């Protein structure tokens, strides 16, 4: 074989030929399936990333919807509280108005009753005073008295009237 220096060209050519054959065999039987597996894996990773992006977008959309729902619920609760407060204030005003009307009615009835009782008392007092006047006059007529005796008679009579009940 050809030899130039210490290099053996035949061995080198044989090694090169073996390398090329080995490369072609590996390319056909090993690299092809290995590349297919790597390509499938890359495609799967890409699909998973796209799905993760979609899931994230959907989660963000749902989060935004939930936040909007929460805000709406807060607004609704505030409205309900305001309505309840207004209703209770109106009811309180109505109760107070009704109570005042009832008190006014009771006052009116009480005033009328007091006025009737006053009129009865005045009438009874008039009758009694009339009877007392007649009685006093009859006692004064019975006796001819000087002013001092008349005053004494009136005082005695008033004491007697204070201890007795007079019939109408």
C-alpha positions in Angstrom: 0.0 0.0 0.0 0.9 3.6 -0.4 2.7 5.0 2.5 3.9 8.5 2.9 5.7 8.9 6.1 4.1 7.2 8.9 0.5 7.6 7.6 -1.1 4.5 6.2 -3.4 5.6 3.5 -5.1 2.3 3.1 -6.1 2.1 6.7 -7.2 5.7 6.5 -9.2 5.1 3.3 -10.7 2.0 4.9 -11.6 3.9 8.0 -13.2 6.7 5.9 -15.2 4.2 3.9 -16.4 2.5 7.1 -17.3 5.8 8.6 -19.3 6.8 5.6 -21.1 3.4 5.6 -21.7 3.6 9.3 -23.0 7.2 8.9 -25.4 6.2 6.1 -26.6 3.2 8.1 -27.1 5.3 11.2 -28.8 8.0 9.2 -31.2 5.5 7.7 -32.0 3.4 10.7 -31.1 5.5 13.8 -31.1 9.2 12.9 -34.4 9.1 11.0 -36.4 7.6 13.8 -34.5 9.6 16.4 -35.2 12.8 14.4 -38.9 11.8 14.1 -39.1 11.3 17.9 -37.4 14.6 18.5 -39.7 16.3 15.9 -42.8 14.7 17.5 -41.5 15.8 21.0 -40.9 19.3 19.7 -44.4 19.4 18.2 -45.9 18.1 21.4 -44.1 20.7 23.4 -45.3 23.4 21.0 -48.9 22.1 21.3 -48.6 22.1 25.1 -47.3 25.6 25.1 -50.2 26.8 22.9 -52.7 25.0 25.1 -51.1 26.5 28.1 -51.5 30.0 26.5 -55.1 29.2 25.7 -55.8 28.0 29.2 -54.1 31.1 30.7 -56.1 33.4 28.4 -59.3 31.5 29.4 -58.4 31.7 33.1 -57.7 35.5 32.7 -61.1 35.9 31.0 -62.8 33.9 33.8 -61.0 36.0 36.4 -62.1 39.2 34.7 -65.7 37.8 34.6 -65.5 36.9 38.3 -64.2 40.3 39.2 -67.0 41.9 37.2 -69.6 39.6 38.9 -68.1 40.5 42.3 -68.3 44.3 41.5 -71.9 43.8 40.4 -72.7 41.9 43.6 -71.2 44.7 45.6 -73.3 47.2 43.7 -76.4 45.1 44.2 -75.7 44.7 47.9 -75.2 48.4 48.3 -78.5 49.1 46.4 -80.4 46.6 48.6 -79.0 48.2 51.7 -79.9 51.7 50.6 -83.4 50.5 49.7 -83.8 48.8 53.0 -82.6 51.9 54.8 -85.0 54.1 52.9 -87.9 51.7 53.5 -87.1 51.5 57.2 -86.9 55.3 57.4 -90.2 55.6 55.6 -91.8 53.0 57.9 -90.4 54.8 61.0 -91.8 58.1 59.7 -95.2 56.5 59.1 -95.2 54.9 62.6 -94.3 58.2 64.1 -97.0 60.0 62.1 -99.6 57.4 63.1 -98.5 57.6 66.8 -98.7 61.4 66.7 -102.2 61.2 65.1 -103.3 58.7 67.8 -101.9 60.9 70.5 -103.7 63.9 69.1 -106.9 61.9 69.0 -106.4 60.8 72.6 -105.7 64.4 73.6 -108.8 65.6 71.8 -110.9 62.9 73.5 -109.3 63.7 76.9 -110.0 67.5 76.4 -113.6 66.8 75.6 -113.9 64.5 78.6 -112.3 67.1 80.8 -114.5 69.8 79.5 -117.6 67.6 80.1 -116.4 66.8 83.7 -115.7 70.4 84.2 -119.2 71.4 83.1 -120.7 68.7 85.3 -118.6 70.0 88.3 -119.6 73.6 87.6 -123.3 72.6 87.3 -123.1 70.6 90.5 -121.3 73.5 92.2 -124.0 75.9 90.9 -126.8 73.7 92.3 -125.0 73.2 95.6 -124.2 77.0 95.8 -127.8 77.7 95.1 -128.9 75.3 97.8 -126.3 76.8 100.2 -127.4 80.3 99.4 -131.0 79.5 100.1 -130.0 77.7 103.3 -127.8 80.6 104.4 -130.4 83.1 103.5 -133.0 81.2 105.5 -130.7 81.1 108.5 -129.9 84.8 108.2 -133.6 85.6 107.9 -134.4 83.7 111.0 -132.2 85.9 113.0 -131.8 89.6 112.9 -128.0 89.9 113.4 -125.4 92.6 113.6 -122.5 92.4 111.1 -120.3 90.6 113.6 -122.9 87.9 114.2 -123.6 87.6 110.5 -119.9 86.9 109.9 -119.8 84.3 112.7 -122.9 82.7 111.3 -121.4 82.5 107.8 -118.1 81.0 109.2 -120.0 78.4 111.2 -122.1 77.5 108.2 -119.0 77.1 106.0 -117.4 74.8 108.5 -120.6 72.8 108.7 -120.7 72.6 104.9 -117.1 71.4 104.8 -117.9 68.5 107.1 -121.2 67.4 105.5 -122.1 66.2 102.0 -124.8 68.1 100.4 -127.3 66.3 98.2 -128.2 67.9 94.9 
